[in-house]
Amino acid sequence: MAEPAAPVVPLPATNGEGTFPAPDAAGELVAAIAQAETVSADEIALYDRQIRLWGLEAQNRIRNANILLVSVKALANEIAKNLVLAGIGSITLADHEIITEEDLSAQFFISETDIGKNRAEAAAPKVQKLNPRVKVNVVTCDVSKETDTGFFTPFDMIIATDLDFIALTNINGCARIVNRPFYAGGSHGMYGYIFADLGCHEFVIEREVSRKTELKAESATRSIIGVQFKKENAKNVELVTKRELYTPLLLSNTSPLAPELQGNTRKLKKVHPLLTCVRTLWEWERQGNGNPTRSLAELAAFSASAMDRHKELTLPPQTLTGDFLKSFLHNLGSEIAPVTAYLGGQLAQDVINVLGKREQPIQNLMLFDGEDSSGPVYALHPIFVNNPVPPIAPLPVDAPIVLA
């Protein structure tokens, strides 16, 4: 016999920001739960800790999100795990590849008995077991070659992992056309990256009032468009609404460094050489070369191209060493579980932040070097480098606090 549906009633008027206050007693939390608008009582119990962290309104957005995850390899395994456990509404696994023995080394949704099966179809049952409340769908065609952009319309978020540059930019272009946030991720042994193109994204930062916050452009891509206030535990708290503008991957790959880095010798010396290597790999793939082989000719050609990319970024020659290039090339195409776990956790958390509109997301390329455990973020935006974005349609300062 099916359980009766939970009552649908609005949140208390005193909790308009969509988050639970820290309860002084269990009864206070129970009262708030009883008035939850969309999330059922059993979901409240299941997701209690994260609701306390990012709020009920954010959890509602997460539970209604329909996410497309393209290419189901080790990194995608981690992303799917984190998003499904967080309680997203549905996830569609898209992969046209067949499982081989190489896939078994770092993936945990498949086993030896799955060799020869489609990757998405084999992973789907185990993804479903993580959270029966989440709907899991499967697509077995090559989504990167999809010409009908309407295919992408039903999704609230599109994530593509471990694909070459041409495939990533094709999917990114379709996401742009249908106005959907896009993430790309890739792992190469001890190295990896996360790229975000969220189009135009607004989010809220909550902090104690320390100074007057002005509606203005904070950077070439970020503007403060609204400020509201509230009292919380006898403290004055401000909710600052910001708007970020993003650049697609195709343009970001040829972008110069952010203005605050250009011409600053000290900061340029600290730019990680992985940025040059990843951009070189993307350009290599854009030219239709695939991953460089171990032949001396291709290794020499890739190294020469990397030095050219390094110069384009105006980086000191000594920061790109032969040893680092050799290490990067040696790691290409391999998967290491701790690295994919870190990258998958970071990407999934950023997706949750974007869906919840509660924290500042990655802007717009994050790198990870497992050798030194560093994760620098670089903003690459050729369109806006010399054209700071002014505030657009600012919210009234005294507007009511509504985060829906």
N, C-alpha and C positions, 0 to 999 in steps of 0.2 A: 504494500500500500504506500502510495507516494506521500511524502511529508507535506503538510499544509504550507502554503506560501507565507513568507514573513509579511507582517503588516507594512504597508507603504505609507509613511507619514513624513512630513518635512522636518528638517533639522531645527533646533531651537533658534529663535531669532537672535539670541545673544551670541550665537556661534557662527556669524555670517561669513567668517573667513574660511569656513570649511574644514577646520581642524579641531580635534579634541583638546581642551586644556588639560594640563597635567592634573589628574584627579586627586583630591585630598583623601577620598575614600572610594571604595569599590562601588558604592551606590551611585556616585556621580557619573562614573563611566557607564554603568548599566543604563542610567537614564538617557545618556546621549545615544547609546547603542539602540535603545528602544525606538528612537525617533529617526534612525538612519533611513534615508530616502530610497536608496537603490540596493545597497549591499544587504544581503540577507543575514539573519542572526548567526547562522553557522559559518558564513564567510567572515563575519566580524571576529568570531572566535579564532578562526584559522589564521587570519591576517592581522591579528591584534597588534603585534609589535610594529609592523610596517605602517599601519594606520596611525598609530601614535607618532611615528616618525614623520610621515609626509602628509597625513590628513585624509579625511574621508572623501572629499571632493577629488583629490588626486587618485585615490583608490578606485573611485567610480570610473574615472577616465581610463585607468589601466584595465579594469575588468571589462570594459566595452571596446577595447582596442583590438583591431584585426591586423595582424602583422605578417608580412611576407618575408621569409628567410630563404635566400637563394644560395645553393651549393652547401650540401650538408657534410662538411668535413669536421675536423677536430675543433676548430674555432667555433663553427656553427653549433656543435654539440653543447659547448659551454654557454653560448648565448641563449639557445633554446631552453636549456635547463634553468637558467636564472630567470628568464621571462615567464616561463610556465609556472615555476614555483611562486613567482610574484603575483600570479592570478590574472594574467591577461585574458581577454575574451576568447581569442582564437589565434592560432598560428598555422600558416601554410608553409610546408616544407617543399621547396622546389629544387629538383636535381635530376638531370637526365643521365648521370654517370652510373656505371656498374661498380659494385664493391670488388676490390682486389685485396690481395694479402697485405699490401702496403697500407691500406686503410685501417688495419687492425692495430697498428702500433700506438695510436694516440686517441682513438675514438672509443667511447664507452656505450653507445647505443646499438652497436653491432657486434657480431661474434663470427667465428669461423664458419658456422652454418649459413651465414648470410652471403658468403662469397658468391658472386655471380648475380645477386639480386640488385635491384635499383636501390641507391643509397637512401633516398627519401622514404620509399616504401618500407625498407627494413628498419629505419630509425623510428618511424611514426608510432608503432605500438608501445615502444619503451618511453617515448616522450609523453604519450597519453597516460601511462601509468604514474608519472610524476604528479599529475594533478587531473583527476577525472572531470573536474569542472571546466577545464579548458578544452575547446574544440580543436582537434588536430586534423588538418587537411593535407593532401599530397598532390603535387604537380610533377609529372615525369617528363615534361618537355624542356627544351633549352630556353629558359626565360630571357636570357641575354639577347636572343634573336627575335624576340616578340616584336612585331611591327604594329600591332593594334594596341595603342596606348590605353584603350578602354579596359584591357586586362588588368591594369594596375589600379584602376579607379576604386574598387571595393576596399583597398587596403589603407589603413591609417598610417602605416610606417613600412618602408621598404629597406631591407638589410641584405647586402650582397657580400659574400666572403670568399676569399681565396680564388678569385677570378683574375684574368689578365686585364690590362688597362682598357682595351677596346670593349670587352664585355661590361666592365664597370661603368664606363662612360655611356654606353648604350642604355643601360638600366637607369643611370643617373638622369639622362636626358628624358626618358619616359616619365620618371618621377617628377621632373620639373614641369613637364607638360600638364600632368594631372594635379600639380600642386601638392605633392606628398613629400614629407621628410625622407631623406635618404642617408643611409650609412654604408660605408664600405670598410671592410677589415681584411687583414691578411697576416699570415704568420710564415716566417721563414726561419725555422730552427730557433735560434736564440733571439731573433729579431721579429718585429712586427709593427703594425700601424693600425690606427683607427682614423677614418675620414668622415666628416659630417657635412652634409649640405641640407640645411633645414629651411632653405628659402628665406622666408621672413618669420622669425619666431619671437614670441613674447613670453616673458617669464617674470616671476616675482621674487625679490630678495627681501627677507624679513630680518630686521636688525634693530638694535636699540638706537634711539635718536641721540646722535652725538653732535651733529651740525646740521645746518640747513642744506637740504638736498635740492639742487636746481634742476629744472627740466632743460637738458642740454645734450649735445653729442659728447659721449665719453671717449670715443675712438672713431676710426674710419668706418667701423661697421656697427657700433653700439650706441644707442641713444637712451636716455632716461625720458620716458613719456608720461609718467604718472607717479604721484606720491600720496599715500594715505596713511592715517595714523590710528592707533588703538592703544588701549591700556591693557597691560598683561602683568599680573602679579605686582601691581603698584609701580610698574615701569612703563615709560613711554616707548612704544615700538612703532617703527615706520615700515610700511610695505612699499617697496620701490619697484615699480613696473618698468622693465627694460625691453627694448626691441633690438634684436640682432639680425643683421642681413648677411647672407651666406653666398658663396661662389661655388659653382659646380666644379667637379674634379678636373674636367678638361682644361679649364682656365686656371685653376689653382696650381696645376703642375708646371705652368710657365710663369707663375707670379714671382716677383721679387720678394725679398724679405720685408717684414713689416717696417714702417718708417722708423720706429724706435730702435731698430737694430742697425739700420743702414748708416754707415759712416762711423759707427761706434766700435772702435778697434777692440776694446775689452769685451764687449758683448758678442762680437763676431767670432772671437776666439772660442767662445763657449757654445756656439751653435754645433749641435751634434752632427758628426759626419754621416750618420744614418740618414739624415735628410737628403743629402746628395745622392746616396746609394739608392734610396727608394725612388727618387725622381728619375734617376738614370734608368732604373729597371722599368719604370712606367714608359719612358721615352723609347726604350729598347723594344718593349712590347707594342707600343703604338706603331712602330715601324714594321710590325709583323714578324719579329725575330723569335718570339717565345723566350723561354729562359736560356741564358747563355750556356753553352756546353762547356766541357772541360778542355776543349781544344785550345792550344796556345793562341791561335789567331783570334778566336772569339773572346778569350779572356783579355787579350791585349786591346781589342776593339772596345770592349766594355770599360776597361780601365781608362782608356783615352776619352771615352764619352763622359765618364764620371768626372774627370779633371775639367772638362769643358763645362759641365753643369756646376761644378764647384766655383769656377771662375764667374759664371753668370750670376751666382749668388753673392759675388764679391767677398768670398770667404778666404781666409789665409791659406795658402797652399799646404803649409805644414800640418793643418788639422785633418787632412785626408791622407792617411798613411797607406802604404802598400799592404801592411799587415791587416789593417781594418778592411780594406777592399777584399783581400784574400779570404778573410773570415766571413764576410757577407756573402761572397760568391759560393763558399763552401757550404753555407747554411741554406741556400736557395732550394725550395721544394720540399724541405723536411718539416716535420711536425714534432714539437716537444710539448708534452702535456702541461708542465707548469707554466710555460709561456702562453699557451692557448687558454689556460684557466685564467690567468691574469687579464689578458686582453678581452676574453669573453665576459668576465665580470665587469670590467670597466665599460665596455660597450653597452652591455645590458643595463647597467646603472644609469648611463647617460640617456638611454631610451626611456627609462622610467622617469628621469628628471624632465625630459621633454614632454612626455605624456602628462605628467603632473603639473607642469609649468611652474615648478617651485624652486629650481636652482639653475645656475648658469651652466649651459651645456658646453661641450668641447667646441672651440672656435679656432681652426677647423680641422687641423691635422695633429694627431697625437702619435708619437713614436714610442717604441719600447725596445730597450737594449737589455737583454737578460744577462749580459756579461757584467755590466756595472749597475744593474737594477735602476736605470734611469728611465723616465717617461716624459720627456719634454713635449710641449705643445707649441706649434707655430701657426700663426694666422697668415694665410696666403690669399690675398685678395687684390688682383690687378685692377679691377674696376674701381675700387674705392680708395686705393692707396693715396691718390692726390685729391680726393673728393670726399671729405668727411661728411657723414650723413646727418642732416639736421633732424631734430625731433619732428615726428609726423603725428598729427592729430593728438596732441597731448591731452591726458585726462585731467579734469578739474582737480585741484588739490583737495577740495573738500568733498569729493565724490564718495559715495558709500563703498564699503569694502566688499567687493564681489569678485571672486576668483573663478567663477564658472566659465 
